[in-house]
Amino acid sequence: MHKQNGKPRLLSGNEAIAEGALAAGANFFAGYPITPSTEIAECMSVELPKRGGAFIQMEDEIAGLGAVIGASLTGAKAFTATSGPGFSLMQEHVGYAAMAEVPCVIINVMRGGPSTGLPTKSSQADIMQAKYGSHGDYPTVVLMPNSVQEAFELTVRAFNIAEKLRVPVIVLADEIVGHMREKVVLPDPESLEVIDRAEPTIPPEWFVPYPNTATGISAMAAFGGPYRYHVTGLAHDTYGFPTSRPEEVDALMTKFKNKEIKNIKELTAVEQYAMKDAEICILAVGSVSRAARRAVKILRANNMKVGMLRPRIIWPFPKIAVEEMLDQVNRVLVPEMNVGQIRKEVERLATSSSGKVHGLNVLNSVMISAEQIMERVLQISISTLTQK
Amino acid sequence: MNRAAGLQSEQQQLPAHKWLRTQKSLPHLWCPGCGLGTTLNAMTRVLDKLAYQRNELVLVSGIGCTGRMPVYMDCNTLHTTHGRALTFATGVKLAKPKLKVLVVVGDGDALAIGGNHFIHAARRNIDLTVVVINNFIYGMTGGQNSPTTPQGKIATTARAGNMEQPFDVCHLSMAAGASFVARTTVFHIQQVEKLMREAMLHTGFSVLEVISNCHTNYGRLNGVRGPLPMLHYMKDQSVRIKPGENPFQELPEDKSYLIGQLKQDTEKPEFCQRYFSEVVAPAMAAEKKRGHEED
């Protein structure tokens, strides 16, 4: 990565994601063009060769993620970028990366769906898919930036999480964030925390590629190094050999669960804005949170005790932060550009507080405005006057 | 040295002993008489004679009976998803070109679900050796027809006989741009070794079609009892290509398989070599120059 020298730059979210990947040490990209993520691939095709890395445009998104996984197994920091239709195609390989514990990063710049949908317009409708898109139970981490600066930061963080936990990590931006342009000052490489996967140090004869560890974390050997082992998408034992023995499969599944449970602190990132004495909480992510922030400012200026809770990492779902918020406030508004994917998660936690959680759901790609949010907050707060 | 110890040290020298994993994965899961065993055996001998280091070889497979081969080999092994072995192999090779990448796939894996990846990898002429083990059926799932099943043959999803016209693995490979194409059968065991060696030594996309027998499903559904009649068929129906002959030639009525090396183009540029010399090297040089100029 080039020295930034504190120079402000006007970048788009996609450009910032590309810079973030390079800053994290990405040296391999394989993907397929799709609006609104194509700029990332185009940037990589130019930047990676400059650094001795490799870029390849594959024949489809399935091939893109397949090549990324193959490259990662040789020790490369590999990633791909896509949008809804391509993300759907990639799901089998997301599961494969999780099962074989191959670190990789997938950028999904969300567009209108379902199907071909609205290629040039925004949505936030892939949130559930980012966690549950592939078949089976598997670990994954999903980050949602809301600004160009954050697109850079969270991409670096995504690589770090992937390298440490050996899971596929998804950066879920909406098209508005991908295409918005903002002034940013990118940090110099020396100031960034960049994590590389731990490599084994044990003598090759004693090497166990998939040990069951308490944290779910284990060292990863690169193809072509001192170690060799079997990698498969089948359920496997600690040697990587296929098994269907219940106790061995249980151990494998427990390891996957532990990756999330035992590392939850590092996988929690929530912004609290004006929440200290808030009676109403707006829970928003991505571009919608920008409008939500403005709504909070205006409502606060009008003496309403409103705050915003913004998950920056959406999966694992920030259960503790949301439960604490639900205990504190009277009303929660979840504005989102989907049919209620985050709202359902909040409602699930609001067991004893029926009527507390409300939604503002926009499905037609028009960015939710601060005015719309304020209007809805006023609507739902009226009911607090008449209810106990 | 006593006789027993002498015998033991003699046994240690067999390629199979050097190249097969001794821990846990054997005995293999294939049916007795399956051509996959023969191919695996040939592979150990080829790799041994080529004197590859086990850590520099990556054996990649897809799904199916053929997909189960890598776990038995003592090298870097990668058992991927159905049809996508070539995509993983492309990533491995491009990220670390010094590795030798050998891909082993079945006819359904390579040409049905994997068809698109097959033709694009061939188009790129990326340095992979692809052994397509063609038993004309989907064996592991019980005997459904594959893109190479001959017309009229019975399959579990074509009970009245397959009505679809099959692919020719070698024709498809040549048309898509593979720079080395060869065909053999598991009956012609020495030719399997010879052609596999040539395929591995060739720099570029090399395809070796190995015709094999699935007597358990394909044979059984079509009235064949056991592997021997199928091996006899391979022997009787094969005709060796002579140097200079047209690899697309029509075969006489009583022959089905044209075996031998069908194509070798040593001039065609290989993908990784081109990428690193024509794209990466100039980009890095320009960066270095720009860096000096900024200083």
Interface residues (C-beta under 8 A of the other chain):
Chain A: N27 F28 A30 V46 P49 K50 R51 G52 G53 A54 I56 M58 E59 D60 I62 A63 G64 G66 A67 V68 I69 G70 A71 S72 L73 T74 G75 A76 A78 E92 H93 Y96 F223 G224 G225 P226 Y227 R228 Y229 H230 V231 T232 G233 L234 Y239 F241 P242
Chain B: R21 Q23 K24 S25 R54 N55 E56 V58 V60 P70 V71 D74 C75 N76 T77 L78 H79 T80 T81 R84 T87 F88 A89 T90 G91 V92 K93 L94 A95 K96 K98 L99 N116 H117 H120 Y275 V279 V280 A283 M284 A286 E287
